[in-house]
Amino acid sequence: MNAAARAPSASRPDAAAVAAVLRRAARAKAAPWLHGEVARRMADKLDFIKLTPQRVVEWWGFSGGGPALAERYPQAERVIVEPTAALQQRSREAARLPWWSPRRWQVGAPQVLLDSVEPPPQAAQLLWSNMMLHWADDAPATVARWFDCLAVDGFVMFSCFGPDTLKELRALYRRLGWPAPGHEFTDMHNIGDLLVEAGFADPVMDMEQLTLTYASPAALLEELRGLGGNASGTRGHGLCTPRWRRRLEQELQSMAGADGRLSMSFEIVYGHALKPVPRVRMAEQSSVSLEQMRQMVRKPRDR
């Protein structure tokens, strides 16, 4: 890695900051309520999918959505991939089925894998990633791994923050001359390009703008910490003083509306794409693996 690649950047999440986010997530009692709401809305989009997955992979399952998937696909084998050992243990405990549950004898408890140690699952019909992609410091590599996890005709569904998230807070920080309050989130069109470059077909991107209101600056800051915090590489690395905190709360309060409540924007990006039958590049000599040949002659499923 060269020096430029190691330089702090506001355009991608800082690895140390993301590690802190994951440590807090492992200690939390549940995923943020916003993640659960986004998962519910993303699950509604499954109504348009005809394929019934036999294997479902949840990428960073701690971000929420597992219950909705288990309810929709009760017979599917579930595999959860987590980024840290603490989150792996938490997901194992959360996914443990009681002895009296029929699912215990029908499909068993989900398998929980550690992303950095164990090989990723293969031949899944659905890869589900809820509110995770904006934390990836190498989004192209992450999307490529998703592609490898899927069977032909399988599909990925994901959600993440878009660039208009916290636009009011970002404008405030710029006005005060402070470093950015968070790294830059990727535009949905650029994410669509990443899907195509990884080999996915027919990407469908969508977004919606949510406006949340808060009774006080303290309530807003508590929510933001629960959602992850500042992972910008250009953020200040020292401890913030109480004086700085008071200044921030005063500035935030000045943004309140006539009703005294603070408004903050969250752009939610949704994506969906298929893994197509592989194509062989034409050349004087072309090599095709046995598995690729099987996939190419396999009859596509109706969707």
N, C-alpha and C positions, 0 to 999 in steps of 0.2 A: 504494500500500500504506500503511495507516495505522500508527500507532505500536504499537497493540495487536498487529497482525499481525507486526510485527518483533520483538516482545518475546521473549526467550529462553523456551523451553518444554521441559518434559520429555515432552510428549505427542507430539511429532513430531521427526523427525531434523533436526539442524542442518546447513545446506547446506555450511558450511566443513568440518565433521567428515566428512560424506559424501564431499566432494572428497578429503580425506586418505585415506579408506578406498579410494577408487577408484585413487588413486596407488599405494598399497601393492599393490592387486590387480594392477595392470599390471606390477609388478616380480616378482610371485610366479611360481614355476615352474608351478604348477597351482592349480586351484580347491581350497578346503579339502575335506578328505576327507569331512566331514559333508555338504557340498553334493552331492558325488558319490553318497553313500549315499541322500540324500533323492531325488535325481534317479532313481536306480534304483527306489526304491519308487514314485515317481510314475509311472514308465514302466510298471510292472506294472499300473497302473489303466487303461492304454490297451487291455488285453485286452478290456474291456467295450465298446469303441467299434467299431462296424461300419464307419464311414466310413474310407476310406483317403485321407489327405490328398495332394493334388498339390502344394501349396505349404505349407511350414511356416515360421513365423516364430519365432525364438528371441530373446526380449526380454532383453537383457543376457546374451548367450551365454557370457560368461566365467564365469558362476556355475555352469556345468556342465550336463551332460545331452545335449550335442550328439552324442557317440558313440552313446548309446542310441537317439536319434531316427534317426540315419543308418542304424543297423542294422535298426531296425524298419520304416522307410520308405525303402528304398534308392533308389527311383525318384523320390522327391519333390524338388522344388526347395526349397532351404533358403536362408532370408534371416536374417541375424544383425544385430540392432540393438544397438549399444554406446553407452554414455553419454559416453565421452571418446575423443579421437584416439589416445591411447596404447593403450587397450583395443581400439580398432578395428584398429590395426596388429597387436597381439598376436593377435587372432582371425583376421586375414587370414593370418598366418604359420602359425597352428595348423591352419587349414582348407585350406591349400595341398595339393593332391593331387600325389603323385609321378607322373612321366611314364608309368610302367608301370601305374598304377591304371585298371581298366576304368571306374570312375566318372568319370574325367577326360573320357572320350569319351561317356558316357551322359547324365549330368546336369550335369557341370561342378562347379567349386568353388562353395561357398556365396558369395552376395553379402553383403558386410559393410557396413552403413550406419552413419553417425554420427547419433545420435538428434536432436541439437540443430541439425543443418545440413540433412540430406537429408530429403525427404518420406518418411513411413512407407510400408511396402509395403501393397498392397491385395489384396483377394480371396483371402486365405489360408484354408485349411480348418482349420488348427490354429495357435494362438498358444500358445507354451510359455514359461513364465516360472518359473525355478527359483530359489528363495531370493533374490528381488529386491524384492518389494513392500514389505517392512518398511523399505527404504531410501528410499522415495519420499516427498518432503516434501509432495507433493500427490497423494495416492492416488486421489481421485476423477478427477482429470485423467488420470492414468496408465491407469486402468481404461477411461475413455472412449476413449483412444487405442487400446487393445486392441480395443475394439468396432469402431472404424473400420477396423482392419486386416483384419477378417474378412469373408468372404463369407457370405451367408445360408446357414444350416445349418452354418456353421463353429463351432468350439468353442475355448474357452480352457481351459488346464490350468495351474495355478500352485501354488506352495508358498511359505511364508514362516514366520517365527517368530511364535508366539502369545504372549499375555500372561504365561503361567507360565514362560517362558524365564528362566533365571537367578534364579528366585525365592529361592533360598538366598542368593545374592550380594546381591540387593536388600534382603533382610531384614537382612543384616549391615551394609550401608551405612546403613540407617535407624537401626539400633541405635547406630552410632557417630556419628550426626548428620552424615554426609557427603552431598554431592549424589548423586543417583541414578547408578548405574554404567552406565546406558544409557537411551535414550528408551523410552517405553511402546509395546509392540507391540499391534496392534489385535486385538480379539476376533473370532473367525471369524463370529459372527452379524452383526457390523457390516460385515465385508467382504462377506458375502452381500447385505446391504442396498445396498452400493455397486454390486454387479453389477446388481441390479435397477434402480437409479436410472440406470445407464448404458445400459439397454436390453436387457440379457441376460435370457434366459429359463431356467427350470428350474435355478437354481443348486443345486449339491450341495456342501456343506461338510463336511469331516471333519478330525479331528485325532488325533494320537498323542503320547504323552508318552515321551520318551527320557531315561534317566538314564545319564550318562557319569561314569566315575570316573577320578581322576588320582593319580599317585604322589606328587605334591608340589604346593605352591602355585605354584612356578615353571612347572611343566608346564601347570597350569590357565591361568595368565595368558598363556603363550605361545599356547595354543589360542585364547583369547578374542581376542587381537590378530590372529591369522590369520583369525578369523571377521569381523573388522571393527573392533572397538574401541568406545569410548564415543562415541555421536553425540548425546547429550542436550544440549539447548540450555542446561541449567543446570549443566553440568559445569564444573570448574575449568579456567581457560584458561592457567594458568601451568605451568611444569615441576614435576613431582613430585620431591621430594627423596629421596635414598636412605633417609633416616630414615622417611619416610612409606611407602616401599616395604617396608621391614622390618616396620613395624607391620602393614601389610596382610597380609603373608605369615604373620606370627604369628597374626593373627586367623583367617586361613583354615585354618592348621594346627590350630587349636583346634576346628574343625568336622569333623576327620577321624574316621572310624569306627574300630571296634576293630581293623580290619586296617591302619589307618594311611592309607587312601586317602580322598580327597575326592570327594564326590558332587555333581553339578550337574544340574539339570533343564533340558531343552530341549523346549518344546512346538512341534510342527510342525503347521502348518495347511495343508490341501490344499483346493483349490477347482476346480470344473469348472462350466461354463455354456455355453449355446448362444446363437448369434445368430439370432433368429427372423425370419420374414418381416415386413417393416415394415408398420405399420398407419397409416392416415391418420385423423387426428382429424376427426370430423364437424363441419361448419360450413355456413353458408349458401353459402360458396364455399370450396373446398379446392384447393390446388395440389399436384400430384404430378409429380415429375421423371420423365423417361423411364426412368432407371435404376431408380427405385423401382417404377414400373409393371412393369418386367421382373421384378423380384424378387418382386412380389406375385403375379404370374400363374405364376411358375415352380413346377413340381411339386416338393414337398419330397422329399429323398432318404430312403431307408430307412436307419435307424440301427441 
